[in-house]
Amino acid sequence: MSRTRQPPLVTGISPNEGIPWTKVTIRGENLGTGPADLIGLSICGHNCLLTAQWMSASKIVCRVGPAKDDKGEIIVTTRSGGNGTSTVSFKLLKTEKIGILDQSAVWVDEMNYYDMRTDKNKSISPLSLRPANPLGIEIDKGKVPQVDLESMFPGMSGDITSENFSATWYLIENHSATSFDQLRVAANNLRKQANKKNEGSLAYVKGGLSTFFEAQDALAAIHQKLEVDGTEKVGGSMTQKLENILNRASDTADTLFQEVLGRKDKADSTRNALNVLQRFKFLFNLPLNIERNIQKGDYDVVINDYEKAKSLFGNTEVQVFKKVYAEVETRIGALRSLLLDKLLETPSTLHDQKRYIRYLSDLHAPGDPAWQCIVAQHRWILQLMQTWKDNYIQGQKGGTHSTTLDAEGDHRTSAVGRLAQADRLNRGGGFQAPRGESWPFQGPQQVAFVEKLTDVVINQLPNFWKLWISYVNGSLFSETGEKSGQVEKSKKNARQRQNDFKKMIEEVTHRLVKLVRGALLPSSLTEAELRLYGGWEAGSELTGPWLTQVIHTVRVSHEALAALEIPNDLLQVIQDLLLDLRVHCLLVTLQQTAEDIKRLAEKEDWVVDNEEQSIKRTNVVKCVLYLLLPGPDTGILSITAGPFVQEQRLLLILSNCSYLEKHTFLNLAEHLERHGFLGTEKITRVSMDLVRALDQRLFESYVERKADPIVGSLEPGMYAGYFDWRDCSPPTGVRNYLKEALVNIITVHAEVFAVSKELVPRVLSCIVESVAEEMSRLMQCVSSFSRNGALQARLEICVLRDALQLYLTTESK
């Protein structure tokens, strides 16, 4: 189907620069018809679809991800418009992350510490609030398996927060391919970080030296005063007085500020509670966010949030968190059921099936959703084929037009029609079945049923096969080679179920073949099979052209399935069906041709083409050419010229016999040999011998009809008026009898030429021979000639010879 919308065009972004996870507003044209239409969004080469919020066809809000490119385009992809373009760019600013122990003048959002990757299989620990790259150089992970590292460093870990941290493990895992110069840079970075921390602590001490000195001086003065006042007095020692004064001051302060301090404690408690809510608002808002995103169909966002919550709070011991997380699990369980129902819905596209399978896999759904989908699709294809058979049989019995059987009302070109059209173009044309402008909605119900049946198979079986291939190679779970555990599990399950899937394909192809046989070749099925796959009305046999169309349809469907690299043994039943259909079509065609030949006499209209001077083919030529030749023969077209007499009909038949011998039989032989038909030489020879024998009999009859009147008029004309060769006047010219004979010969010439100029030499040569033979006989019968008689005889013989020079044979000369 051609797109009805223009590709997306991004004309503005605000702001046009920022750090990763900056919230931006994208504006443009044709940005989609709705959230479901938006299938791709990248900024600076990073996929931002997970955070995208479609607002309108001209506005999208999202967050910029940590792209590698510093500056790049904004590309929007929609279902209706395809890949878009951008007239603006976004500049990505690099920021230095702040450690949890570093001082900061602003509030640091937790989001900066959580890895927003789409790989939800890797859980995130709360202890991961650390710099992602402590060495300060680009991480270049090697290909050393985790198992090998564990065996090399038993009891150790590559996690920098672990008590058993191993620096060697960390370097092998993250920098095995890093150059030595880069490692030097990393060592310098570590030294700078250590110096920075030491210098920071020392700076804090230096800044507070004055306070320390003042405290020291005050304590020294108090100590000196106490030493001076060492004697006891009435009021007690100075320290005693001091203690009493401080206690009274404390009691007075408590009395004055008790209410204020109480409100402060309450405010602190409230503030702490709000801080907890603010800090863990992600978890507390998650159930509501999950419900909203499910309603919007943003399953990727739901899964990403769930994996994050699971890694952070899955094993928590805090009761509040446990309660909220239990509600999250309840919502996720409902989502699993919803996705499974959508996965098993039919019909559905291959893209949707893969998407739902990945969702269920990411949500750790029980069972094997991919295999459940394959089983459901197989069951639906079989049911759909049987349903169409029942619908068409009811339409045949009730006389319903085939268009009413299509519940979807889809009158677009079927998949078989498109493949057949492409096949005809590749083959350079071919036989065309008799179809009107409203094809394929006219014709026998069996033909429409076979086309619909093959259309169902061609539309559904390729997706069914591709789903299985994706299940076998593990691409259902990861397009990038990640999630190796799920991929290996999928491959293992596929190996165990390979025979089951093979039986499914066999069942679909056998069902297709048996339904076609039930409609066209019921005699090839058993009684039990006929009750399941038959039911068509008796006496509804198809003619040769319709059978040819059916064969073409089945062949196109076989080629389409073979192109999917389905094993040949699974498609052998379709090849056997094609062979049986060809044999049946040949038998029906030959029977129909025999019937047409029997009715030739009733259909012959004896029409000649005056313009092209060629003969209209007889009905036998029509039948044979129509059935076997690749295209129409323009050399024997005709227009109406009125009824013909007997001699003219003989000429028409002679012309057709000549055309059969020189063209038709040779073309048929060539066509049959090109298609591997054996015995064409014998068939051609026998056919030509029969045609030649018929031609000879007809030719002799025609020549006899035309020559006898001319020859019979010579002798009466020669002696008309009591002409005597011994006593005649001097010759003054050719006498009338000879002129009349020449005019009659010219008439025959015109008559033959009007039908077929190729017959003119053959016919006139025979007539001239008869005339020459009669003239010779008449001259030999004359006993004697006078001088004038001899001159007259020589004059007439010479005139006759010169006039008929082109058609003289050895005998006539």
RAQUIDA-V657752 format. One record per helix or strand of 2 or more residues. SS is the DSSP state (hx for helix, st for strand). FROM is the first residue (numbers start at 1). TO is the last residue. Records with the same first field share a line. If there is no record, write none. Layout:
BEGIN
SS=FROM-TO  FROM-TO
END
This chain:
BEGIN
st=9-14  17-18  23-29  38-43  46-47  53-56  59-63  71-78  82-83  85-86  89-92  608-609  614-615
hx=35-37  49-51  110-113  126-128  146-152  167-175  180-207  209-228  238-279  281-296  299-313  319-344  350-362  369-398  402-405  415-427  445-473  484-496  498-520  522-524  527-533  544-562  568-598  600-603  619-628  634-636  646-674  680-718  736-755  757-780  787-803  805-807
END
